[in-house]
Amino acid sequence: MMHSVVLARRPAGNPVEADFAVMSESLPVIPEGSFLTRNDYVSLDAGFRNWMNEDSGDEILPAMPLQEPVMGLVLAEVLESKHPDYAIGDKLMARFAWQTHSLSDGSDFIARLPTDLEFNPSAYMGVLGDTGMSAYFGITDIAQLTSEDTVLISGAGGAVGSIAGQIAKLMGARVIGIVGSEAKAEWIRTTLGYDAAVVRSGDTSLSEAIHATCPNGVDVFFDNVGGQTLEAAITNMNHRGRLVLCGAISGYGVTPHGPNNLFELITKELSVEGFMTHFRHERYDEAREQLSEWLRQGVIQSPEHRLEGIENVGKAFADLFAGENFGKTIVAL
Ligand SMILES: NC(=O)c1ccc[n+]([C@@H]2O[C@H](COP(=O)([O-])OP(=O)(O)OC[C@H]3O[C@@H](n4cnc5c(N)ncnc54)[C@H](OP(=O)(O)O)[C@@H]3O)[C@@H](O)[C@H]2O)c1
């Protein structure tokens, strides 16, 4: 049988488990020119929330239809093939759907993996997958980080942030993370090696809390959150600082807030660059090799928030928005 998680209703604001349901059907017949995969892991990626609202389709992806399998990244192995380019046993990281099996004609976004995986397979969804490579491209190519820099990272204990912080430490920078709880603050300092953490709380303004931790200002802001967090970071940026825009989770599926201080981009001569990792597809082997080397040397680790079973995929996705995850959120099927 093939089990799929479908979009049962459109989330109102942050997604919750009840927005999703599991449907089961027989394995499909494979038409000529297609192949069938077994999906071993589902990667939960906050960005897919953007395409769950009605009429949310854009130049990147179409809006997700109701009662259809939810689009997402999976670690897949080809089970049967009638496609000339895909053979039984090929391992793929692919944008298919939250399913135990997928039928593809090869037109989906697919990145090939080595047949013999050197690391735990789930690592290819996290540190060696889209989120780890986002951290890599953002900190190296875009931030052009140096050991003189103070770097601030939002969503610091999530899939991207946990790797971005460790890479920034390897480059000798002073690294500060913004997180949602004291427990996560403690974890990013002791486990990931962040120099300090700023906890989002209703009591102190975020801008003041950043200033208290970065009294000499911020040279690089690596943003996963957007909105008010981005606004608070801009206020603390040093002259000619760099803003690396990776994500904006606080505005996914809801009306985004601000930032309302963009004039400071001019007065401080800040540079701003957003990026989408999948547009760097041709550099995945290079990024994966560097991240693999760091894993071999034991200088970075790959923390996971891991759940088991197709019935827990919706909960795992909701966990991202509730800040439950420490590291990469993944479901083993
Ligand atoms: N540009 C690209 O190519 C690319 C690729 C992959 C991911 N991304 C982006 O990277 C970011 C991280 O994605 P992810 O899927 O790996 O998730 P994640 O960082 O593993 O988890 C999301 C984290 O964001 C924080 N958060 C959630 N809602 C928030 C809110 N309203 N305000 C402030 N913080 C909030 C939570 O941590 P705390 O509660 O501890 O703060 C949560 O743990 C997302 O914005 C995603 O879209 C971009």
The ligand as a Gaussian input file, in Angstrom:
#p B3LYP/6-31G(d) Opt

LIG

0 1
 N       16.458000      30.118000       1.004000
 C       16.425000      28.803000       0.915000
 O       16.766000      28.212000      -0.092000
 C       15.949000      28.027000       2.122000
 C       16.093000      26.624000       2.157000
 C       15.667000      25.953000       3.339000
 C       15.078000      26.661000       4.377000
 N       14.936000      28.027000       4.253000
 C       14.335000      28.820000       5.328000
 O       15.077000      28.613000       6.505000
 C       14.224000      28.832000       7.631000
 C       14.346000      27.632000       8.545000
 O       13.597000      26.607000       7.972000
 P       13.503000      25.157000       8.525000
 O       12.497000      24.481000       7.710000
 O       14.859000      24.604000       8.574000
 O       12.925000      25.341000       9.992000
 P       13.688000      25.304000      11.371000
 O       14.649000      26.432000      11.441000
 O       14.194000      23.943000      11.630000
 O       12.488000      25.558000      12.370000
 C       11.872000      26.771000      12.395000
 C       12.280000      27.525000      13.684000
 O       11.898000      28.881000      13.510000
 C       11.500000      29.426000      14.752000
 N       10.187000      30.072000      14.552000
 C        9.046000      29.479000      14.171000
 N        8.053000      30.387000      14.063000
 C        8.607000      31.572000      14.393000
 C        8.094000      32.906000      14.483000
 N        6.827000      33.194000      14.178000
 N        8.937000      33.887000      14.875000
 C       10.225000      33.617000      15.189000
 N       10.767000      32.373000      15.101000
 C        9.962000      31.378000      14.713000
 C       11.389000      28.280000      15.756000
 O       12.496000      28.334000      16.661000
 P       12.468000      29.184000      18.027000
 O       11.105000      29.054000      18.597000
 O       13.523000      28.614000      18.853000
 O       12.815000      30.585000      17.625000
 C       11.525000      27.025000      14.902000
 O       12.214000      26.004000      15.571000
 C       12.813000      29.020000       7.077000
 O       12.520000      30.392000       7.023000
 C       12.924000      28.421000       5.699000
 O       11.978000      28.913000       4.812000
 C       15.351000      28.701000       3.158000

